[in-house]
Amino acid sequence: MTDLTADLAINGGAPVRTTLLPYARQSITDEDVAAVAAALRSDWLTTGPRVPAFERELASYTGARHAIAFSSGTAALHGAAIAAGLGPGDEAVTTPMTFVATANCVLYAGAEPRFADVDPGTLLIRPETVREAITTRTRAILAVDYAGQPADYAALRSVADGAPGGPAVLIADASHSLGATLHGRRVGTLADMSILSLHPAKILTTGEGGAVLTDDDRLADRLRRFRNHGIGAELAARRDWTYDMVELGYNYRLTDIGAALGSSQLTRIDAFLERRRALAAHYLARLGGHAYLEVPAVAPGAHPAWHFMFVRLRLDRLRVGRGEVFRALRAEGIGVNVHYIPVHRHSFYRERYPDVSAPIAEAAYERLLTLPLFTGMSTADADDVVAALDKVTSAYRAG
Ligand SMILES: Cc1ncc(COP(=O)(O)O)c(C=O)c1O
């Protein structure tokens, strides 16, 4: 067998790309810049008219009755945990295959996260394992639309409704899935509350930012209050100097500068999604049936938003681990990443919850790679990723 490892860039060979293709990159146009500049020149850098305008546009796009903007996805998750009524003695069932912020919000509220394992094809939380993790203390189910595919909310709803301690609140961490649909229904309308992250790596950005989408008027009121120190009426609604803090809240407000960017971006959301879906389809077509990789399964009824594309290495057919493949791909100029280190494997969580069992998430993590996918990427860029994957995996093949 010929040794192909000498050709790898990590060993001094010519790289597939001479400049790094990042795994994510925001799309910013002159119109975005002009919208932000107009906000900067206005009287309102924050708590002005652009935030409610952006909220109305987000609500109208997603079909949710309310969109409540926050300063980050993490702040929005914190708000959702509080609005769901989570507190000491309560539990929320969530997935280990997510960014730590998803589980952290449960702890912020003084409640305890419980981890339910994922589906081996999609890496989405499995309603069956959620059912097994539920106890009389469960007050919420916190699913994550991993990689941009909606979780199975109909099945999760029936698990939530049947919780032994009374119906649990169903929360979607939709940080990856703005614009996705499930059986024709839009993300934002599938759970009691859906959380968006508007970080630059995400589908749409406000710089830092987030939002909660909900149809429930009561939850919306609570969320608005919570993001503004727990003060009842917002600034614009006040008639004089008085205001009343009715519960402990935070300053989690989005700025008008961020909202201006968000509104401008939202006018291009359909094009963003079309491009992401085209790139994902290209990856799936070129990498499906690959000798050394497995591509994700698409969830039944899902039209994903594809925040990122992930593959799993067939380590049984390679003579190196994921770390070597990762480093070799980076040397080839491909900005691969890994989403995610399972939450319960972080030191903080390991110490507190040493007995978590999530064998599917753990096994997937050992083999996971995130491939570059963003709106400004070309099909030729995706072909470079495929070429680098072919080059590196065939150089490292076993036998
Ligand atoms: C699934 C998920 N949840 C929550 C967050 C936190 O969002 P933010 O970075 O906007 O606070 C992220 C972002 O990294 C995420 O990917």
The ligand as an SDF file (V2000), in Angstrom:
LIG
                    3D

 16 16  0  0  0  0  0  0  0  0999 V2000
  -27.1480   25.4390   21.3760 C   0  0  0  0  0  0  0  0  0  0  0  0
  -26.6910   26.7620   21.9310 C   0  0  0  0  0  0  0  0  0  0  0  0
  -27.3100   27.2530   23.0140 N   0  0  0  0  0  0  0  0  0  0  0  0
  -26.9590   28.4330   23.5440 C   0  0  0  0  0  0  0  0  0  0  0  0
  -25.9390   29.1870   23.0160 C   0  0  0  0  0  0  0  0  0  0  0  0
  -25.5470   30.4810   23.6770 C   0  0  0  0  0  0  0  0  0  0  0  0
  -25.8250   31.5550   22.8670 O   0  0  0  0  0  0  0  0  0  0  0  0
  -25.0190   32.9580   23.0280 P   0  0  0  0  0  0  0  0  0  0  0  0
  -23.6080   32.7000   22.5910 O   0  0  0  0  0  0  0  0  0  0  0  0
  -25.7670   33.8780   22.1270 O   0  0  0  0  0  0  0  0  0  0  0  0
  -25.1070   33.3480   24.4540 O   0  0  0  0  0  0  0  0  0  0  0  0
  -25.2900   28.7320   21.8790 C   0  0  0  0  0  0  0  0  0  0  0  0
  -24.2130   29.5450   21.2510 C   0  0  0  0  0  0  0  0  0  0  0  0
  -23.0800   29.2310   21.2030 O   0  0  0  0  0  0  0  0  0  0  0  0
  -25.6540   27.4770   21.3260 C   0  0  0  0  0  0  0  0  0  0  0  0
  -25.0310   26.9850   20.2480 O   0  0  0  0  0  0  0  0  0  0  0  0
  1  2  1  0
  2  3  1  0
  2 15  2  0
  3  4  2  0
  4  5  1  0
  5  6  1  0
  5 12  2  0
  6  7  1  0
  7  8  1  0
  8  9  2  0
  8 10  1  0
  8 11  1  0
 12 13  1  0
 12 15  1  0
 13 14  2  0
 15 16  1  0
M  END
$$$$
